Amino acid sequence: MRFPKSLASSLVAVAACLPAGAWAQASRPQLAVLDFEARKVDPLLAQSITEAAAGALRELRVFKVVSQAEIRQMLAVEREKALLTSTCDDTNCIGQIGNAIGARYVVVGSVDAAAGAMTLRVRLFDMKKAEVQSDEMRPNLANSKAALEAAPSVALAAVRPILDKEQGFLDLLCREIGASVKIDGRLVGVTPFPMQKLGWGPHRVVVEKEGFIAWAKDVQVERNQAVAETVALIPSPEFIDSYRSRNNGYRAGAWVTTVLAIAGVGAALGVQYAVVEPTYEKFSPLQKAFGSSQNDITDACKTAGQTGDSQSCYDYAERLGRDGDMAQWIARGAGGLAIVSAGLAAYFWLAGDDPGKYDTYRSMGEQTKPASDQPVPAQPPKVTFGPIPGGAMGTLSFQF
């Protein structure tokens, strides 16, 4: 890489004439992009590649980028001609240039044509550390167009180590659950999305979910700062119809099973207290009496309202036992139905959602839809008056 030897000293003089802070910003480091060296290629191509690389770095909104073309504008034409008569090709010379304009970083590059292909090389120098931070190369470029198109990506790759070291945070808020989140083309998670640490600079964020219009935005992440983005995914009309139909089914199932659960509980309690308990109260004394003396059996039968011999009393006790067992099984069946229905109701209530959750988007679409079936009202006649030069008469025009 070859640069004017006396350029550094001249830049010192130029920088001294500038207002304080003209070459640097407190929040953004200065980055100088020097003209790429043309090796066996048209110098105009090298200049175009330089400007393409500088433009891509400016779009990052991370650095205060100054190109050599801008530096050249600050120098007198005659002085520039004198500077270009002598060149240097060492890192020390580059360092002098960077320090002269107060740049923390300097980007240098070269465009080389050999063996029918082009090679683009971009290096990043850290003036503070006095070292090369990165060295990016793209060989085997077919032609000038390919080299020019590759310039932005190579320049961005060269400064990537700086951006990765200086990080910020992205806080993505999304109402929809289960939407995929892609950052710079890479799938990084699903919503709800935790706060993400990202490198300094712009990032392409895409949030997608089946049935919804994808949300995409270029987000600028600042170092040591958090940027919050609220994602509003808009459902398609087909998704709204499907969602309403599905959740109407869930909601209907939830209500039916809830009613069955309540009815089952009511039936179980009703049979238990209206049939089983009274039957048991009649049957229990008879059951105890049959295990004792004849007098106890007779007394128990009289208490139960039965007259006659012990056989008829025994038959009555057997009938009470059968009726009580049957009622007990009915109460248990109703209780089992209530338990199963309650479980299904819980599932339907939890699995389903409000069928009208997305109806707002439908109404918004209908409001914005043109009423093509309605006739366009005729415009009323419009009368305008205007002065005529040289007289007070007016002009009358009608608009229908």
Disulfide bonds with the S-S distance in Angstrom:
Cys88-Cys93 1.77
Cys301-Cys313 1.38
